[in-house]
Amino acid sequence: MKSLAIVGLQFGDEGKGKLTDTFAANYDLVIRYQGGNNAGHTVYAHGQKYVLHLLPSGIIHAHTINVMGNGMVIDLDALEKELEPFHIHQLRISDRAHIITPLHRYLDAQAEGNTSRKIGTTLKGIGPAYQLKAGRIGLRMSSLFNLERFKLELKQLYDFYGFNEDVEAYVQRLTPFIQRLRPAIVDVGSLLEAAKEKGQSMLFEGAQGMMLDLDHGTYPFVTSSHPSPTSAAIDVGIPQGWISRTLGVVKAYTTRVGEGPFPTEYDNGVSQSIRERAHEYGATTGRPRRIGHLDLVMLKHAVRVAGVSELAVTLFDILSGVEPLKICTHYRFQDNEITTVPAHADDLKQVTPVYQTFSSWHEDLSTIRTYDALPEAAKTYLRFIEMTLKRPIRFISVGPQREQLIEVKHD
């Protein structure tokens, strides 16, 4: 069975959506396995721009079945709105995925309003949904098959938190959409097993990035799930061995939205220029992204945890003319040289990045379609990434359109 997982290796916003959209043309199923509508994948196709928060990026392709795994948390209001331009028959949703309600959004806002606990969430209710899931009091998509049961479960949850919202009105408003959605709610693990027996191909899509992983990211400034493909199997109900290739997506520099340590961040005229040229504003919140040099310490960590077999470098065209052009190779911490990511956020805030400086190039890369046509300085930058991460770069993105993707041929 042909299978591929695509994962971001930084703080999200690496351009995973474009890669998934590009590869989806050659896959039967596109499977998103974690996260909620705090993620945003921007895809340019058919002369239009699509910003997807919940739906797998393969939804753009009419031939694909798009699967939302049990590792996801789903806001029904957001899903209804996002589905409007697409066909529901392309969608399958795990009956074990958890539901986000107005209560979850309320709890999120309450937590973020406490300055001692503020981590810069999107206020979409994602964290509380995973908290209630772990606390075994969450609501799952399977509840939607019986609306009276769903209302009872919802009221019990609201009462538990003293949340005063009209359950009846909420469910009544959503009832037409729920009835439309029911045929798409299935046992996803069984669906994928049947697809495998038919020899169908599968593309697995993560949300956010590895440095926002709940266990392996910059805790506590992380998301509440596991973007790593090593968690994808449990998040859709299949054996781990079904995923044969993992493509790690690396932005040519580093960005981050929200709070949290960011060792290679810089804030000057160059970072502002990059932000404007690359439209570095959050797809979900519109917040300006923080800008930094490429950090190979974090990337080595992410490559190992995610089990990456090959790399794609995105937004490479944005680095044309950027000076100084630097890559962080290691950190200094308490007078020692370290090459691993400290587990504690306070320690990570105190590291000093050590850089290697590279020659810049000024050519416009957006029209280049082969690796050989790249400026020599650009190739040197890419070769250094390959050498350090010990993984081949298979793809280089030099613009948002599908055709602006260079495939690198390796002997």
ZAKOL-585310 format. One record per atom (N, C-alpha, C, O, CB): y, x, z. Coordinates in pm, whole numbers, plus 50000, padded with zeros to 5 digits. Each point is the difference from the previous one (the first is absolute). Glycine has a CB too. Layout:
N
YXZ
...
This chain:
411
498805008450000
501204991650000
501255008750000
500115009350080
498654972550042
502185015349789
501265007349997
500914994950110
500244987950011
499545015949741
500725005550331
500894995850109
501035011050025
499745011849980
498434974250125
503005009749939
501105009250027
500854994150111
500314988149999
499695020349762
500395000150334
500964996050103
501305007549977
499995012049971
498164983250194
502974997849849
501325006149985
500734998750134
500134989150054
499965005349696
500395016950301
500625000150132
501255008749997
500025010649937
497744985750174
503284999249958
501205008150017
499805010150110
499394996950103
502034984149817
499085031250061
499765010850095
501185003250090
499935009150083
498504999949753
502674983550149
501185002850082
500344987950087
499144995050073
501735020949750
500364979450170
500424988850085
500094986949920
500794991250035
500465024950109
497964982649751
500114988549913
501075002449894
500675010250000
498594974950186
500885005449723
501015000749893
499755011749905
500955005149940
500694984450216
497105014749830
499705011349913
499854996149853
499915008749913
498975001950280
501114976549778
499794995749863
498564995949972
499535000649886
502315014350047
497454980950173
498604995749984
499874988049908
499024998849927
500505009950301
501494982349776
499924987949920
499915002949852
499234993649928
502054994850247
499515021349779
499955003649858
498635005449963
499464996549895
503005008450108
496995003850082
498685005749970
498934989249997
499154999849912
501565021850194
499344969349992
499014989250004
500134991149878
499004996349938
501035004350312
501214995949714
500244991849882
499475006949874
499404993549914
502624996750197
498205022849879
499555007449882
498485000249990
499454997749892
502615016450122
497264988550097
498545000949998
499324986449996
498864998949955
501355022450169
500484968249923
499384986850009
499524994849866
499084991949993
502385003550200
499155009349700
499584995649866
498545003449973
499364993849916
502995009250005
497135006950151
498635004549977
499034996250112
498905005350008
502065013549863
499464972050215
499154995950112
499884984750003
500904992849957
499795027750174
498184975049921
499754985650007
500614993750125
500514988849996
497385014849877
502065003750238
500544994950125
500985010050058
499765012049998
498134975150045
503245007850010
500965008250072
500044994650143
500254988250023
501155016849767
498345003850305
499764995850139
501015006650092
500035012350011
497524984649941
503264995150114
500885005350104
499324997750134
499524989050028
502575006549834
497875014950221
499154999250117
500724999450135
499354997450101
499045014849765
502934990150140
500684999850131
501484997049983
500524999549888
497815017050203
502354981450023
501434997850001
500384985649973
499154991349983
501125032049943
501024974550070
500534986649976
501225000849911
500105009149918
499034983150302
501794998549795
501174999949913
501135009050053
501164998449963
498234978449968
500235032750154
500925010950034
499965010849893
500865008849997
498834986350248
499295004249668
499905009649890
500694994349877
500164987849988
497665021350104
502594999749818
500604995449876
499635009349886
500375011750002
501514978050125
497405005349774
499665007949881
500844995049883
499954988249966
497685015850119
503135005049855
500824996449886
499275004049872
499615011549983
502514991350153
497704987549775
499275002349875
500884995449884
500564989150004
497195008150112
502365011149781
500734996449879
498974997449890
499245008949964
502805004950104
497964974049880
499034996449896
500554988449919
500734991550051
497355016450091
501564991849729
500414989249910
501514998249999
500494988849983
497325000150059
502925022049975
501454999349998
500604994050125
501194996950002
498655001349756
499355000150347
500494994150124
499715009150118
499135008749995
500534968349908
501085020850203
499795006950126
499354990350099
500524989150024
501475026349934
496874988650098
499304991850099
499995007650133
499615011750004
498944977349816
501865004450287
499915005850133
498954992150076
500214988350034
502235019549965
496434998550027
498864993450064
499915004550145
500025011950029
498754986849751
501124991750311
499925003150142
498614997550057
499545007350087
502874986949933
496924995649930
498664996550047
498955001349890
498905004950025
502154979850139
499295011149718
499024999649891
499635014049953
500875008749992
500054969149938
497835024450039
499615012849939
500745002149869
500334990549930
497415007950178
502525014349859
500805003149881
499314996149870
500654999149897
500375019550230
497684979349877
499284995849880
500304985849956
499554995849893
498705019850173
502504977050013
500304986049968
500794999049870
500034989449937
499975005050307
500645016649714
500765000249875
499074998649880
500424995249895
501335019250214
496994989649906
499034999849890
499204987050004
499384996850101
500475028449903
500174967449888
499374986849998
498485000650016
499394990150042
502475002149814
497515019150111
498545000650002
499425003750137
498804998850020
501315007549741
500734998350332
499485005050127
499854989050105
500764990350003
500295031649945
497944980050138
499894992250123
500635008350111
499635011650019
498254976349904
503065006350149
500755007250102
499594995250138
500074988150031
501865015049811
497655006450240
499354996950127
500875004650116
500505011350001
497234990649892
502464989350206
500715003350123
498965000550111
499394989950034
502784999049888
497645023150136
498915002350094
500254994950140
501114995850034
498355023649833
499484981150214
500114995350138
500885009050085
500414996150109
497344994049868
502555022249975
500895008950073
501464996449986
500855006250064
497495011349905
501984972649946
501384995949980
500434989550102
499164993250060
500615012149696
501544993450261
500584989050077
500954992749904
500835006349935
498985006150293
500054974349765
500604992549890
500944989150050
499614991250076
498365013449789
503284996450092
501014989750028
499914989749888
500275003149885
501285013550238
498064971149911
499784989749898
501304996349928
499984997349880
498124993950257
503015008749934
501294997249937
500305010549893
500414996849889
500424992250323
498985023649825
500295010949907
499044999949882
500415002549886
500475011150305
497854983449835
499024999849893
500294988849900
499875002149879
498435007450278
502094978949892
500314988949910
501135003749905
499934997249880
499324986650295
501785022549878
501145003949917
499615010849899
500414999549884
501144994750305
497665015549856
499645011249913
499064995849887
500015006149893
500295009250301
498914974549830
499024995549902
500624992049885
499344997849898
499005001850284
502904996149833
500614990849903
499875004449855
499674991749916
501925002150262
498655019049788
499915003749858
498595003349952
499825003449883
502485005050138
496704990650067
498655004249964
499014988550009
500344989050045
500215034050037
498224979649875
498954989950000
499115001850122
499485010950024
500584987949724
499764990550327
499225000950123
498525002849971
499295005050086
502324979450024
497935012249767
498585002449970
499685014849993
498835003850000
501124974749875
501075030250120
499795014550002
499815005350142
499685011850017
501674989949775
498844989950308
500075004750138
498784995950083
499494988949986
502995009849997
497065010650102
498984997250102
500505005750132
500505011250005
497614989349823
501764991750278
500505004050132
498854999550099
499244990350003
503095001149944
497555018850135
498945000150100
500184989050101
501104997850051
498675026749918
499154968450061
500054989750103
500155006050139
500214992850098
498384992649757
501315028050155
500155006950128
501365006750016
500275006050104
497284997749895
503314995449900
501365005550011
500804991750100
499794987950014
500125020649748
501024997950307
500784993050103
501304994549943
500545004949901
498455010150273
501504974549893
501184992649955
501205003650085
499915000950122
498634980249798
502595021050015
501295001950068
500734986750004
500084993049899
500065031150026
500374972350191
500734987450020
501415003150049
500335011650025
497504976150028
503025002149961
501325002450058
499955006650138
500925007350037
499894973149835
498135017050204
499865006450131
499955015249986
500655007250076
498154972650010
500445025049818
499875014449982
501355006449964
500335010850049
497294986049878
503144996449989
501315005349964
500945000150121
500795009350018
498904982449747
500204998050318
500814999250123
499655011650095
500905006650053
499224968249923
498595027550044
499585010850089
500455013649948
500355008850078
497694977449991
501945015449800
500465012449938
501485002350029
500405011050037
497884986449782
502524992150164
501445001150025
500305002950147
500915007650032
499514976649777
498795009750280
500195002550143
499725014650034
500755006250075
498614970049974
499565029249895
499645014050028
501065009549944
500375009750067
497204984149929
502925003549882
500995008749940
501364998950068
500815009249994
497974988749791
501464990750281
501254998350073
500055008150128
501085002050056
499084975649848
498685027150142
499925008650118
500175014449954
499095005749940
499384977950182
502685022349906
500315013349945
498995010550043
499815009849928
502594983950072
496965004750114
499035010050044
498714999249920
499205009450003
501794989650225
498804989949700
498774998449921
500274999849850
499074998549921
499954988950269
502225014149771
500364998749859
499365011049916
500145011850031
502044977550036
497115006749826
499405009949910
500444997849855
499585007449911
498464994450244
502784988249822
500534997949864
499064992049912
499795003649884
501435017550139
498214968050030
499104991849919
500794991649900
501234999550006
497114999850184
500954994149720
500634991349901
500224985950054
500534991449929
498405022149890
500674983950305
500174986950066
499204989049929
500384988350005
501905018950070
496644996549859
499174990349928
498854994550085
499244991649954
501375020249836
499274993050334
498924995250086
498695007449983
498964995450049
502124982749943
498965033349940
498765007349970
499365005350128
498824997550027
502105008749748
499865001350303
499475005950123
499404989650094
498865001750044
502815016249933
499074971350055
499424989850087
498734993649943
499104996450075
503194999250008
497625003049785
498784994349941
498805008950028
498924995050033
502454994249786
498825023850167
498895009250032
499745000750150
498855001850042
501705011549753
500494985350286
499814999850145
499154988050043
499085001350081
503125010549948
498134976549916
499244988150035
498595000549944
499074994750060
503064992349945
497715019449880
498665001949944
499155008450096
498874996350032
502065002149732
499645013050282
499265008550092
499774993150134
499025002750069
501965017449818
499954971050150
499854992550125
499084988049989
499794992850097
502475014749961
497204990349821
499034989349973
500574986050019
499304990750039
498935025050032
503074983149900
500614986750004
500764997249871
500864991249995
499335010550256
499495005649645
500674998049872
499444988249923
498984994350037
501485030049956
500234972049900
499584989149912
499555005949867
500665008849945
500944975050167
497275011349835
499465005549876
500054989549889
500124988050025
498395027550106
501404989549747
500104991249884
498914989250002
500204989249944
500795029849925
497884983750192
498934990150007
500424987350074
499424989449979
498955029250015
502664982650092
500494988250071
500634989849905
500124988250035
500275026150166
500004990149681
500704991049909
499084989749934
500484990849934
501145027550025
497064983350057
499084990149945
499984987150081
499504989849953
499125029049959
501934981550209
500074988250086
501394999850063
500265007250096
497214993149952
503424991449898
501405000450043
500194995050142
500915004550070
499764992449694
498504993850281
500114995550139
499655011350095
500665002150101
498784974349830
499515031050034
499625011750081
501115010549996
500325006050102
497244989549852
503035006749928
501065009849986
501204996350088
500585008650066
498654996249700
501144982550233
501134995650083
499715002050148
500885004250076
499734979049749
498165013950217
499625001850141
500075014850038
500555003450105
497954976249883
500945029049928
500025014450029
501435005250003
500355008350084
497414994249808
503064992650017
501395004449994
500774995550123
500795007650056
499114991549695
499874988450291
500704994950119
499575007750125
500835003050086
499324974349808
498585025850116
499545007850115
500665013650004
500375005050107
497444983049886
502355018149892
500645013049992
501484999050036
500535008350074
497824998649750
502324983050122
501414998050031
500194997550149
500925005550061
499474985349708
498775001050289
500104996950143
499785012450085
500665002050102
498554974749852
499855031850003
499705012250075
501245008750013
500215006350104
497424992849814
503205001349976
501205008350001
501274992150034
501105005650001
497805009049830
500964972450195
501174991950030
500954998949883
501214999550018
498565007150217
499664993049644
500814999749878
500174985549957
499034993249968
500145029849961
502074972550071
500284986049972
500374998049853
501185000549963
499574996450274
498235000749681
500244996249862
499044988849965
498874999550050
501915023949888
499664967649976
499224988149965
498815003949912
500175002749881
501914983050135
496745014550043
498795003749928
499724990149887
499645003949889
499445006650320
501094976849822
499704989549902
500865001749874
499504999049888
499884985350300
501905018249832
500925001549887
499655012549918
500064999749877
501744988650254
497835022649937
499655012449932
498764998049912
499995004049883
500995009250307
498004980649866
498764998149924
500214989949888
499485001749890
499185003750315
502104984149822
500264989949898
500735006149881
499704996849885
500394985450292
500875026449850
500755006549892
499085008649914
500175000749878
501894999250265
496975006649918
499135009149928
498754993449942
499295006249922
501555011550226
498904970049890
498744993549959
499765000249849
498895003349958
501344982350241
500755010949716
499725000549856
499585013949953
499105001349917
502544980450052
499005028650083
499645013649961
498625003750053
499205006349930
503235000050067
497284989950127
498695002950058
498884993649918
498985006249974
502074995350255
499164986149731
498984993249919
499805006949866
498895000849949
501704977650164
500515026649830
499915007449874
499305013450019
499335005049910
502764983750012
498085017150196
499495013450028
498525000250036
499325010149980
502964995850096
497214983149977
498645000050056
498935005449907
499155007750046
501564973150085
499285015849739
498945005349914
500015015349989
498985006049964
501134972849909
501035027350158
500115014649990
499545007050128
499835012250000
502074984749842
497884995650265
499615006150129
498485001250004
499294989950000
502755000450116
497475022249889
498565002549986
499565011250093
500825006650064
499274985649698
498605009750244
499435011750066
500125011649902
499215001349907
499154984650234
502645022649880
500325010549904
498885010349988
499725004849890
502704991850161
496955006850061
498915009649993
498884995549908
499485007949922
501094999150309
499074980349779
498974994549912
500464999649855
499225002549908
499914984050283
502155010349789
500574999949865
499885013849935
499615001149884
501994980850185
498725028550006
499955013549946
498575004649979
499725007549906
502434997650208
496944990649971
498595003449979
499504994149869
499285006649925
500374994450325
500734986549724
499594993649875
500635007149880
499365001549896
500404976450224
501485026349895
500685007249891
499325013349973
499865004049884
502314985050178
497415017950042
499315012849983
498684998049926
499645008049913
501435000750298
498214980849825
498724997349934
500184997249851
499105002449919
500014988750297
502075003749748
500314997549859
500525012549929
500224999949879
500294976450179
499675034650017
500535012249942
501504999849980
500525007849921
497334994949969
502864988450181
501454999249984
500695011650073
499495004950101
500354970049878
501305029249970
500745011250056
501014995250103
500494988749994
499205024049792
500634996250310
500874996250112
501065010550024
499735012050003
498394975450099
503115007949916
501145008550032
500534995850136
500394988550019
500205014749735
499425006150342
500434997050137
501425005250019
500325011449967
497304989850118
503224990049970
501435002950013
500444999350146
499824989850066
500585001149702
500165020150281
500555000050135
501474996550001
500675000549896
497655016450169
502184979550052
501434997650018
500555010550097
499225006650069
500504968349888
501595026550048
500665010550079
499465013849959
499585001849886
500744982050307
499705025849898
499555013449969
499265005950119
500044994650110
501885008449732
497405008250134
499145005850103
500745004150126
499434999650109
499125008249709
502714996150171
500735004150119
500514988150081
500675001750101
499985019049780
499014967350072
500254987850079
498694994150053
500004989050054
502065006549809
496845011850121
498714995450051
500054998750152
500585008450068
498245002749738
500594978350247
500074997150143
499465011450085
500555002950106
499224973049839
499165030650010
499415011150076
500525013749958
500195008750085
497804977249943
502225016049843
500255013449948
501435002449952
500325010849951
497314989549985
503234989650079
501395001549960
500875004550115
499505004950101
500154977849728
501685015650156
500965004750100
500164989650111
501084994450020
500135018949802
497704984350248
499944989950107
501065002750106
500205011550038
497334985649920
503184992550092
499804985649976
500814994549882
500044987949979
499525009950264
501085010949681
500834995649887
499114998649876
500135007349902
501945004250194
497034978949912
498964998249898
499844985149973
500614991650066
498205029650005
500364975749831
499624986149978
498834996750093
499555008650076
501254992249682
498714987050236
498984995750096
498614999449939
499114993550056
502634993650060
498065019549771
498705000049933
499735014049946
500735009550030
499494965949909
498725025849982
499555013049951
500095000549847
499124994749933
499355007750267
502575004049745
500125001049854
498905008449935
499824999349878
502604998150152
496865010450047
499035009349943
498844992849932
499494990150053
501135026250123
498954988549706
498814994349935
498745001550084
499024992949978
502025012349803
498985004050316
498855001350088
499854987850090
498944998050061
501335026849933
500784967050015
499934987450074
499814988049909
499784988950047
501665021350127
498644992049695
499964988849906
498704992350007
499994987749989
501525024949863
497384994450168
498704993349999
499924989450109
499594988749974
499365032249935
501454982550212
499944990350110
501024988949979
499834988950049
499405029250108
501854985049769
501074990249978
499704990349886
500784990849975
500815026250109
497294984949847
499584990249900
498534996050015
499544990649935
502175018849910
497554997850241
498624996250027
498985005649904
499104992949955
501824986950140
499225033249874
499055006649910
499615013550058
500665004850092
500344983549707
497935017950151
499655013650044
501025010349952
500584998449892
497014995150107
502615016950080
500985010449967
499695006849867
500925003649926
499445000050317
498374998249726
499625007449881
500374993649868
499835006249895
498365002450239
502324979249869
500384993349877
501255005949936
500244997949881
498724981650210
501835027849983
501235005949947
499705014449960
499745008550085
501724976450060
498565017849725
499565013049951
501155009949976
499785012150006
498314976349890
503125006750078
501155008749974
501204995150080
500184988050018
498965017349750
501675004150281
501224996550071
501175007849942
500015012350002
498684982750208
502284997649739
501205005949942
501124999350103
500424989150040
498875004349725
501205018250278
501115000550095
501325000949927
500195008849916
498335002250251
502404979949864
501294999549932
501065007050086
500194996750117
499174981549768
501315031450054
500995008450067
501344998749929
500105003049882
498115013150193
502804979449995
501355000649943
500425014749996
499645007650090
500964969149998
500145027349811
500365014149980
500905005450111
500175012150013
499634984349743
500764994750323
500755003550120
499504990450107
498954993849980
503145014849891
498604989950238
499524991150107
501054989650033
501205003150002
497385015550092
500994969249931
500924989650049
499354992750117
498785000050016
502244997349754
499824996650309
499514991950112
500994988950026
501215002049993
497595017850109
500694968249930
500834988850041
499744997450149
498865000250044
501094989649721
501115007850310
499824996650140
500095012050092
500375011049960
498234970149967
501035016550199
500105010250103
498845009949989
499084998349919
502094985450232
498905026849931
498895009350009
500345014049955
500955001949925
497574979050040
500695029050079
500275014049966
499825002749851
499134994249935
500155012250293
501555002349720
500015003349857
500495014549989
501185002349975
499254973249953
498675034350089
500415014050012
500835005349884
500935007850021
497044995550110
501714992649745
500685005949884
501184991749951
500515002349891
497335007850045
502604980350144
501124991449958
501295008049990
500275008850081
498634971750027
501895016349791
501355005449991
500924988949952
499604991349923
499535032150030
502104977050092
500954989449970
501315006349953
500855003850081
498064980650090
501215016649698
501225005749943
500224993949862
499404989949966
500285031850163
501194984549793
500304994649868
498804999949907
499874991149917
502445016850112
496795002149986
498815000549915
499064988650032
499474993549910
500755031350074
499574972650147
499104989150038
500554986649955
499244991349958
499985022050238
502114984949811
500604987749954
499864998549849
499784989049949
501825011850242
498525010349737
499834999749855
498574995949964
499794991949909
501975026050065
497254987750097
498604996249976
499804985250030
499334993049925
499925030450132
501344971950052
499844986050039
500514990749891
499364989949969
500875016650271
500904996849701
500574991349898
499255001349867
499754989949933
502485012150180
497415010049849
499305002049872
498624993350003
499574994349900
501665027450067
498104979150147
498634994850010
499954986050059
498924994550021
500285028950003
501964970750005
500074986750061
499164999750127
499164991250018
501204998149757
499895020350312
499215001350122
500504990550109
500635003950098
498915020149844
500134963350036
500294989550096
498724991850016
499304997449902
503185001850035
497224996850185
498734993450028
499794987649914
500884991649989
499265017050241
498654990449709
499694988449916
499914987250082
500224989149948
498575026049895
500884986150285
499854988350086
501294996750074
500374988350009
497225017250016
503095004850028
501174997650085
501335003449935
501044995250044
497495009150147
501465004049705
501235004649939
500675011350078
501085004649962
499204972849948
499095027150197
500595010850080
499995013149920
499035002749928
500224985950285
501815019649799
499995013049932
498915008850059
499835000950122
502644997349832
496785008349957
498945009050045
500605013550038
500935005049936
497394983249917
501135017650252
500375013550039
499365009849902
498894997549951
501314995750296
500475017849725
499575009449896
499705013650062
500705004550089
500694983349739
497545018650123
499665013350050
499265008249896
499564994949897
500354995750332
499975022349800
499225008949915
498514996750011
499574993650097
502175024549929
497494986149877
498554998150002
499415007550119
500365011450026
499584985949723
499144996150323
499425005550123
498495001649979
499264990250004
502554998950140
497745023449835
498595002549974
499165000150127
498774998949993
501915014049808
499954988550315
499244999050125
499474985850015
498824997850028
502605020450080
499474972149875
499584986050007
499024996649888
499044992650021
503175001650084
498035011249776
499144996649887
498585005450018
499044993349964
502975006749889
497845012150201
498675005350026
499254991150100
498814997349985
502035026249969
499874972150147
499444990850100
499544987149932
498894995250024
502615014650155
499354984649737
499694987249935
498855001249901
499154991149991
503245002450036
497585017649898
498935002249903
498645000450070
499034994249951
502565018349901
498354994250261
498735001050074
499564986450054
498864995949981
501715027650080
500354969650005
499644987250064
499594989649894
499084992350022
502515012850168
499114994949697
499754989949897
498835003649909
499554991649921
502865002750087
497105017950001
498915004049912
500405000649854
499244995849912
499204994350250
502765014949811
500565000049865
499255009849910
499725011350041
502534982450052
497445002049786
499335008649903
500935005149891
499725010249938
498204977350108
503195005549931
500955003949896
501374994350034
500134991350085
498035009649741
502875004250104
501374996750035
500784994249882
499715002949884
500225015150288
501064973849861
501014995649904
501355002950062
500254996250114
498244985649788
502395024850024
501365003150047
500974990549931
500024999249877
499395025350164
501384968450038
500904989949945
501465003850019
500345008850080
497934973949967
502595010449879
501465002350001
500345014749979
500975005050056
499284975450098
498965026349765
500225014249976
501285002349921
500655010350015
496884993449989
502824986749913
501235001249921
501255000550086
501035005549958
497834982549859
501075006450303
501174999550088
500425013850047
501165002150036
498144975150037
499775032549929
500325013350051
500785008549901
500475010850037
497484987850101
502204997049738
500795007749903
501425002150052
500704990450031
497905000449779
501815021650197
501365003150044
500195000750149
501105003050047
499634986449750
498215007950282
500135000350146
500005014450048
499085007749968
499774969850052
502175026350055
500105013450058
500554998950142
500964992650021
499395017849750
499094996750328
498815008449988
498734991449995
499964988950053
501235029750070
497784986849812
498724993249986
499005006950093
499645011649978
500854981649778
499094999750348
499185006250104
498724992050026
499944987949978
502155021550125
496904997849944
498774993850049
499695005850136
500025012250019
499104984349746
500604994750331
499635004550135
498545004549998
499114992449960
502574991750147
498075028249938
498655005550000
499355000050138
498784999150010
501895014949798
500144986950298
499484999450136
501164997050095
501154999349958
496975017249987
501554981650182
501014997250103
500055011650099
499055007750016
500594967349959
501505026050091
500105008350121
500194990650117
500844991049997
500165028849877
498194982450230
500044991350118
499785008750124
498965006450015
500184973549852
501875020050220
499935007950124
499645014649970
499125005750064
500214973650063
501375026549776
499855014049960
498665003349937
499645011749988
501914993750195
497724984449776
498735002249931
500044994049861
500714990249976
498085009850244
500465005849689
499844994449866
498824990350002
498905003750043
502075017249849
499244966850062
498924990349998
499884993949860
500994998849928
499364996350318
498445001149719
499744994249868
499344986350011
499444994949904
500335028150002
500324971150213
499484986550021
501124991250054
501015004950048
496665004049996
502134977949947
501024990450044
499804997050148
498934995050038
501194994949729
500865012850319
499854996850142
499754985150020
500584991649929
500935027650129
497634977450038
499644986150022
501114992150069
500134988049977
497505019150037
503174999650068
501044992950075
501315000249923
500435010449950
498464995750265
501744982349777
501244998849922
501095009250053
500785005549922
498624970850027
500675025450182
501035008850056
499815014449954
500985006949971
499184978150228
498595019549793
499745013649953
500335001349852
500555010249957
497664992250217
501454987349748
500285000549857
501515000449974
500455006249904
497424981350051
502905005950131
501465000349986
500575013950024
501085003349952
498994972850119
499205032150005
500515013150039
499605011349905
500485011250014
499464980950218
499175005049672
499585010849910
501145003949907
500874991949969
496745000050042
502365020549946
500945004949899
499215002849873
499105008550001
502445001550175
498784983249716
499255002649875
500345013749942
501155004450003
498814971049952
499025031249992
500195012849932
499774997449851
498994994249961
500265019550243
501694990849714
500014996249859
499735011849906
500255011650034
501354970450024
497875014749827
500015009049885
500934993849897
499904988149969
497715020450075
503304999549903
500994995249904
499525002549857
499425010449971
502424993950196
498424986149746
499555000549861
501204999349906
501034994150032
496774995350032
502035016649819
501034999049897
500104985749950
498994993149983
500615030949950
501624971650044
500224986549949
499894999749848
500005010449934
501484984650264
498454993049750
500074998049855
501004988849974
500274992050090
497325015949874
502944991449918
501054990249971
499654991049882
500784991049966
500875025150124
497204986149848
499604991749887
499694985650046
499554997850112
499545022749772
501164970150028
499634986050023
498494998649976
499535002049888
502804989650043
496925004950173
498544999149988
499534986149956
498824998149970
501015019450206
501064972849820
499594986149981
499374997349865
499274990249984
502535003550169
498475014949749
499454997949865
498805009149972
499414999349892
502874993950031
497375015250173
498875009249981
498684992650021
499894991850091
501535027749987
497604983249837
498734992850007
498795009250014
498874995150007
502174987249856
499175030950142
498885009350018
500385010350106
501175003350019
498074993349742
499755008350306
500225010250103
500595012749938
500915006150057
497184984650078
501415013249751
500465012449937
501484999749967
500645010549993
497094992449914
502824985250072
501424998949963
500945000950120
501215000549983
498084985649825
500175014050312
500845001050119
500645013850009
499415009749955
499134973550163
502665017849940
500625013150022
499115008750088
499264994850084
503034995049892
497765023250006
499145009050076
500264998950150
499065000850080
500895014849724
501314982550235
500334998650142
499344987550059
499555000250115
502645011749846
497754977549961
499344987750046
498515002250017
499404995050096
502354991349789
497635021150023
498575003150012
499725008550124
498984998150066
500815000749684
501105010550280
499835008550118
499994991650127
499195002250090
501945016849790
499774971350126
500084990850115
498694992350015
499484998750111
503024999149858
496974997249921
498764992350002
498815008750035
499134995950078
501844988649752
498965027550114
498885008950029
499945003850147
498925001450058
501245007549709
501014992550294
500035003450143
499414988650083
499295002450097
502745012049866
498274973250000
499434988550070
498485000049986
499284998350099
502824988549860
497415015249919
498565000449976
499335011150081
498964997850062
501434993149708
500195020850228
499425011550067
499924997750151
499005003550063
501895011449757
500164979250237
500044998050145
499084988750044
499305001350100
503045007149900
497664980749926
499184988450039
498565001249952
499134992450044
502934993649951
497695023449914
498645002449948
499414987649935
498814997150011
500855020050167
501214975649752
499594988149926
500715000349865
501175003949993
498464982750221
499715009449678
500665000149869
501004988649985
499764988850046
498215021849859
503154992250031
500954989549962
499534994249868
499945007149899
502015004250222
497714975949878
499494993449880
501094992449924
499904998149879
497904999950235
503244997849961
501044991949936
501375003950054
500155003550117
498224977549852
502635018349942
501385002650038
500854988749944
500004997549880
499645027850123
501084967950084
500874989049957
501425005149983
500555006550089
497984976750030
502065013849766
501365004649970
500934988349971
501005001549930
498065019949980
500614967050143
500834988149981
499224987750042
498795000850023
502455010249789
499424977550197
499344988050052
499084992849902
499164992050042
502785005750101
498205004949728
499224992749901
498585005649988
499745011650031
502384983249845
496944996550079
498615004249986
499855012349912
499205008950029
500134967450004
501435024149858
499855011149905
500585013050052
499815010549938
500264972949879
500645016350295
500585012150057
499065006450102
500425004450107
501874986049856
496465010150001
498975006050085
499275010749921
499374997149898
500374981450234
500365033849915
499355011449933
498625001950062
499865001550121
502385009749829
496754988749965
498655003350047
499785014949980
500195005249890
498944971550055
500465030050160
499815014449996
498535002949970
499114995650073
502805008350091
497855003549730
498645003549961
499605013050069
500715010049990
499574978349787
498595011650292
499495012050066
498745004749929
499134992049967
501855000650253
498945020449758
498815005649935
498804999650095
498915004349964
502565010649895
